[in-house]
Amino acid sequence: QREIALAIGEPPATKGYPPSVFSLLPQLVERAGNGAADGGAITAIYTVLTEGDDQQDPVADAARAILDGHIVLSRQLAESGHYPAIDVEASISRVMPQIVSQQHLQQAQQFKQIFSTFRQNQDLISVGAYSRGSDPAIDEAISLYPSLRQLLQQGMNEGVNWTKSVERLQQVLDLRVQLQTQNQSVTINSPALNTNNANRF
C-alpha cells in the first residue's frame, strides 16, 4: 500500500508513510473475527517487522493502538538462546482481565513486577556494582530470576498446556513466599534483635 500510494501521488507523511496506510490498518484488522450468522470466521495472525527493533516505528505504533494485545519478539533474547524470544515487559493483553481469574491476573502482575525489577537493574548486577542487602526487592528478583527465566522458556518439541503453565506460575510465586519467610526468620533471629544477647550486657 505504501508503494501504491506514493506511486499515485499521495504525499508521504510520518517517516515516509502516506496517510492511507494508517487508515487501512483498522479495516484490515476488522476483517478478522466472527462473521454474520452461519458466515464462518476469520482467524488472523498479524506481524509487524520493524527496522532495528524500533518500537516507535509508525506502523508498529499504530498497530498497538488498534489491537487488543500484542506479542513483542526480542532479537536480544533470541541471540542469547532464549526461546521463544518473547519480551514479556513489552507484550500485553488488554483482554486478560476479562478472560482469566482475579488470582491469575494478580499472579501475572507479580511475575512481571519481579522480572522487570531484575531487568532494570541487570547492568548493575552483571558488573558487580550492586551489593546484596541494599534493596530487598532487587535481592528477591536476583534469587527468583533463574526460575522466572525457566518459566518463560520452552523447547521446540515441548508441549505445555494451559493448566501446566498456570501451575508453573504458581510454583514460582510459592518460591517467593518461601524466600520472604526465610528473610523474616533471619531478621527475627538477628543478633541485633536477640533479647538474650541484650541481657548479657
N, C-alpha and C positions, 0 to 999 in steps of 0.2 A: 504494500500500500504506500509506503514511503516513496519508493521509486516512481510509482504510477502518479502520485500526487505531484511530485516535483516535475515529472515529465509534462504534465498538462498545465503547468504554470502556477501551481499553488505555492505560495511563498513559504519558505522554511521558518519555523518558529523556535521552539525550545530545542536547543542543541541540534538544530538541523532537521527536526521532525516537523512536518506540516500539521496543522490543526486537525485535519481529517483523521489522522492516525489515532488520536486520543478520543475522538467522537465515535469511532468504530469499535473501540475496545469494549464498552458496555454492551453493544449489540452482539458482539462475538460471544461474550461470557453468558449472556441471557439465552443463547441458543441451547445451552446445556440445561438439563433438568427434566422434569416430568412434562409430557406433552398434554394435549387435550385428552378427554376420556377415551380410553382404548387407543390412544395415539402413540403409545410407546414412550420411551425416554431416551435421553442422550447423556452419556457419561463422558466427561472430557477431563483430560489432564493437561493443563496449560503450562508451558515452560517459557521462561524469560531468560535469555542469555545476556549477561552484562559484560562489558569490557573491563577487564581488570578487577572483577568482583565489586564494581561500583554500585553500591546500594542506592545511590542518589540518581541513577540513570532514569531519565524521564519516563520511559515505558515501564520499568520496574516499579517506579514510584506510583504511576497511575494504576497499575495492576493491583498493588497493595491496597489502594484506596477503594477499589470496587469489589474485591474478593472477600469472602468470609474467613479467609485464612490463607496462610502461605507457608511453605517449607523452603528454607534457605539452605542451599548446599555450600559448603566451605572448601575452597581449594587447599587452604592450610591444613584442615583436618584430613583431607584425602592424601596429601603429601606426607602426613605423619603416620599413615596407615590406619587411620580411624574410619571404619566403615560401619554403617552408612555415614557419610560425611555431612551430617545434618547439624547445622548451627542452632541449637535449641534456644539460645538467647535471642536470636533474630527471628526465629519462627514463631508463629502464633496461630491460634484458632479462636475466632470470635464467637463461634457457636458452642465452644466447650462447656460454658456454664449451663447450657440448656440440655446437654446430652449426657453428662456424667453426674455422679452423685456429688453432694457437697463435700463429703470426706475425700473423694478422689481429687476434686478440684483443689482443696487445701493442700493435699499431699504434693500435687504437681507444682503448686506455687512455692512450697517449702523447698522442693528439689531445685527449682530454678534459682531461688534465692541463694542457696548454698553453693550451687555451681557457679553462679555469677560472682559471688564473693571471691572464689578461688581465681577465676579468670581475670578479674580486675586487679588482683594482686600477684598474678603469676610471675611477672617480671621480677618483682622484689624477692619472691620466694626462690626463683631459679638462680639468682646471683648470690643468694645467701644474705641479702640485706634485711630480711625480716627475722626478728627474734621471737621464738616461741614464748607465749605468755603476754605479748604486747596487746593482742586483741583476741578475745575469746571466740569471736565469730570466724576470724581467719584461722585460728587454731583448729576449730571444728571443721572448716572447709578442707584444710590440709589433710586431716585424718580421714575424712569421708571421700575425698576426691577419687581415689582408686576404685571405690565401689560405684561412685557416680559414673565414672568413665566406662566401667564394665557394663553397667546397665544400658548405656547408650550405644553399645557396640553389638553387632550381630553378624555371624558368619554368613557367607553367600548361600550355603546349603542348610543353614539353621532356621528352623521354623519355630516361632514363638507366638502363641495365640494371645488374645486379649486378656484372658484370665491370668495367664502366666506373667504377662507384663505387669499387671496390677499387683500381683503377689511379690514380684521382684522389687517394685517401687516401695511396697510396704516393708520389705526386709531391709532396704537401705535406710529408711527412716527409723526403723527399730534400732539400727546401729547408732543412730543419732541419739536416741533416748538413752541407750546404754552408755555412750560417751558422757552425756550430761550427768548421768547418775554417778559415774566414776569420778568426774571432776568435782561434784558436790561432796563426795566422800573424802577426796583428797583435801578439800578446803576445810571440812569439819575436823579432820584428823591432823591438820597442820599444827606444828609445834607452837606457832604464834597464837593459836586459838585454844590450845590444850590447857585446861584449867589445872591439871595435875602438875604441869611444868610451872604454871604461875604460882602454885602453892609452895614450890620448893624455895622460893626466894623470901 
